[in-house]
Amino acid sequence: MPPLEIIVALEIIRGILYVIILLPVIATTNLRGMKLVTYLTLILAEVGAYPGLIMNQSWPAFMRFVHGVEITADSFFQSLVIVRVFSKRKSK
């Protein structure tokens, strides 16, 4: 396993890249609420997980499936937080 400093740096870079990818989508879409969260979840999972899982033939299919479910759930909660933080607020 790599040192903690490398893991933290890579996670920060990954987070910044996700915001760079998702912020224009949030700013230009008409979707709101859970529809937007679902859309962003699919984008995150497609960018961050599915290609690697599909190409990793050394893992058994069941392990790839379970890991795909885990990463999709992770992408869902990341999307939920990103939508809450960066969505346009309704003015009163």
N, C-alpha and C positions, 0 to 999 in steps of 0.2 A: 504494500500500500504506500502511496506517495506521502510525503510529509504534510502535516496539517497546513502549513503556510501555502503550499501549492494548491491544495484542495480549496482553501478559502479564496485564494486569488482566482481560481478557475470558476468558482461559484459566483463571485462578484462579476466577472466578465460575462458569464452565461446570463445572469440577471439583466445586465445592461443590454446585451444583445436581444433578449426577449422583449424588453421594453422598446427598443428601436424597431423591432419587427411588428409589435402589436400596437404601439401608440398611433401610427397612421391608420390602422384598421379601426381603432376605437374612435378616432377623430372624424372619419369619413363615413362610417356605417350608420344606417338608420336603425339597426338592431339595438334593443335595450334589454336590460335585466338578464334573465336566465338564457334567453336566446343568444345574446352576445357572449355570455360565459361559455355556452356550448360551442359556439363558433371559434372562440379563442382557444378552447381546450383542444379542438381538433387541429388547429394550426400548431399549437405547441407540441402536441403528441407527434404530429407528422414531421415536424422539424427536428425534434429532439430524441425520438425514440424508435418509431416504426422502421425507418430504413436500416438502422443497426440491428434490430431484432430479426428482421426478415433475412438479412445477409448473414447473420451468425448461425451457420449451419452446424456448428459444434455443440450447441445446446439442444437438448431434446425439445420437441414441439410443445409439450406441456409446460416446460420451464419458460419458453419464449412467450407463450400465451399468458401465464401468470404474471410474468414480469411486465408484459404489455398492459395488463389490467392495472397493475401497480403504478406504472408510469402515467397511464391515462387518468387515474385518480389524482396523482400528484399534479398533473397538468390542469385538472379541474380546479383544484384548490388554488393553484397559482393564478389561474384565470380569474377566479372569484375575487381574489385580493387585488389584482391589477384593475379589474373593472370598478371595484369599490374606490380605489385610490385615484384613478385617472378618468373616470366618466364625468361627463358634463353634468353639472347640478342644475336642477330646475330652479328658476328664479321665482321668488314669491311675488 
